[in-house]
Amino acid sequence: MLSLERLGWAPHPAPMLRIVPLALGAVSAIDRIIVTSGQSLSALNTLVARDVPLLAVGARTAERARSLGFTSVDHAGGTARSLVAHLGVASTRERLLLATGQNLGLELAAQLRAQGHRVTRRVVYRTETTGPLDQVSRA
């Protein structure tokens, strides 16, 4: 924002979206958790054991998972494609929990299943609009 201020603009933060955590439904035994966003971690925070290996989409999400107490955290290169490549073709019948947002992760789950992984996909958050901009932002 400092660059804008130097140009004579007065920045006014106006969030357009809010993240709504959703309860994680019952999950059978899992061997690894896959998260496509740091937003997924809020739902997992109290419902899964911290020692279950967790694969995050990228380094920032991995760091956030570690800060929440997850003890076995790895990360891919920041995209769904990098998650698929990171896991590769399944050599065992590892049970994966894919924690993702509403309307997200369907293609990723299909790609992982095509590589032989056993995937349970759970929607753990949704994104909502915050409504119209306030008067200051519209001016």
Secondary structure, DSSP 8 states (H G I E B T S, - for coil): -HHHHHTT--------EEEEE---------SEEEESSTHHHHHHTTTS-TTS-EEESSHHHHHHHHHTT-SSEEE-SSSHHHHHHHH-S-SS--EEEEEEETT-SHHHHHHHHHTT-EEEEEEEEEEEE--S--HHHH-
